[in-house]
Amino acid sequence: MLMGCLEELSRRYPGTKFVKIISTDCIPNYPDCNLPTLLVYNNGAVKANYAGLQSFGKLCTPEGVALVLCHSDPVLNDGLTGGDSSRRSVLDGESKRLIEKLVAERENLDDDGASSD
């Protein structure tokens, strides 16, 4: 589930490097109960460590993951802007996408309820 979100975010934010590794290739005997684990680096330093899906809420969506990542540090980069303006741009864009997605889902639920009457 998280992998799909990260793949989508890598397309949205080409200025950010996303890397995948098998946990035990990196840390021998890494416990499965910590999977998936997401390590967030910026300028060579670890900025955050997320173990398990619970960090991203009940519904793991690209927008939700992006919002969590933005709280770590300005790690998502659209490749167009830099610094705080990029972070603000990401937060605004992902918040808007999330709201639009929730509204569309609600409208679909309303349409489904109307057709069953």
C-alpha positions as CSV (number, residue, x, y, z in Angstrom):
1,M,0.0,0.0,0.0
2,L,2.8,2.4,1.0
3,M,4.8,1.5,-2.1
4,G,2.0,2.6,-4.4
5,C,1.8,5.9,-2.6
6,L,5.5,6.5,-2.8
7,E,5.5,5.6,-6.5
8,E,2.8,8.3,-7.1
9,L,4.7,10.8,-5.1
10,S,7.9,10.1,-7.0
11,R,6.1,11.1,-10.2
12,R,4.7,14.3,-8.6
13,Y,8.0,15.3,-7.0
14,P,10.8,14.5,-9.5
15,G,13.2,16.7,-7.4
16,T,13.0,14.2,-4.6
17,K,14.9,10.9,-4.6
18,F,13.0,7.8,-3.5
19,V,15.0,4.7,-2.9
20,K,13.8,1.2,-2.0
21,I,15.8,-1.5,-0.3
22,I,15.0,-4.9,1.2
23,S,15.1,-4.4,5.0
24,T,17.4,-7.4,5.7
25,D,19.8,-6.3,3.0
26,C,20.3,-3.1,5.0
27,I,19.9,-4.3,8.6
28,P,20.4,-8.0,9.2
29,N,17.5,-9.6,11.2
30,Y,15.3,-6.5,10.9
31,P,12.0,-7.4,12.5
32,D,9.0,-7.8,10.2
33,C,6.8,-6.1,12.7
34,N,8.5,-2.8,11.8
35,L,7.6,-3.1,8.1
36,P,7.1,-1.0,6.1
37,T,9.8,1.4,7.4
38,L,10.3,4.7,5.8
39,L,13.5,6.7,6.6
40,V,13.5,10.3,5.6
41,Y,16.8,12.0,4.8
42,N,17.6,15.6,3.9
43,N,21.1,16.9,3.3
44,G,22.6,13.7,4.5
45,A,20.9,13.6,7.9
46,V,17.9,11.4,9.1
47,K,15.0,13.7,9.6
48,A,12.3,11.1,10.4
49,N,11.7,7.4,10.8
50,Y,8.3,5.9,10.3
51,A,7.8,2.2,11.2
52,G,4.5,0.6,10.1
53,L,1.5,2.0,8.3
54,Q,-0.1,3.5,11.4
55,S,2.0,6.7,10.9
56,F,0.0,7.4,7.7
57,G,-3.5,7.0,9.1
58,K,-6.2,4.4,8.4
59,L,-6.3,5.2,4.7
60,C,-2.8,5.3,3.3
61,T,-3.1,7.7,0.3
62,P,-0.4,9.6,-1.6
63,E,-1.8,12.9,-0.2
64,G,-1.8,11.6,3.3
65,V,1.8,10.3,3.0
66,A,2.9,13.6,1.5
67,L,1.3,15.6,4.3
68,V,3.1,13.4,6.9
69,L,6.4,13.8,5.1
70,C,6.1,17.6,5.0
71,H,6.0,17.6,8.7
72,S,9.4,15.9,8.9
73,D,11.3,18.6,6.9
74,P,10.9,20.0,3.4
75,V,11.8,16.7,1.8
76,L,9.3,16.7,-1.1
77,N,10.6,18.8,-4.0
78,D,8.7,19.5,-7.2
79,G,12.0,20.3,-8.9
80,L,10.7,23.8,-9.7
81,T,11.0,25.8,-6.4
82,G,13.1,25.5,-3.3
83,G,13.1,26.1,0.4
84,D,10.0,27.1,2.4
85,S,8.1,28.1,-0.7
86,S,8.4,24.6,-2.0
87,R,7.2,23.1,1.3
88,R,4.2,25.5,1.4
89,S,3.5,24.6,-2.3
90,V,3.5,20.9,-1.4
91,L,1.3,21.4,1.7
92,D,-1.2,23.5,-0.2
93,G,-1.2,21.2,-3.3
94,E,-1.6,18.0,-1.3
95,S,-4.2,19.5,1.0
96,K,-6.2,20.5,-2.0
97,R,-5.9,17.1,-3.6
98,L,-7.0,15.4,-0.4
99,I,-10.0,17.7,0.0
100,E,-11.0,17.1,-3.7
101,K,-10.7,13.4,-3.2
102,L,-12.8,13.4,-0.1
103,V,-15.5,15.5,-1.8
104,A,-15.6,13.3,-4.8
105,E,-15.9,10.2,-2.6
106,R,-18.7,11.8,-0.7
107,E,-20.5,12.7,-3.9
108,N,-20.1,9.2,-5.1
109,L,-21.6,7.9,-1.8
110,D,-24.5,10.4,-2.2
111,D,-25.1,9.3,-5.8
112,D,-25.1,5.6,-4.8
113,G,-27.6,6.3,-2.0
114,A,-29.9,8.3,-4.3
115,S,-30.0,5.5,-6.9
116,S,-31.1,2.8,-4.4
117,D,-34.2,4.7,-3.3
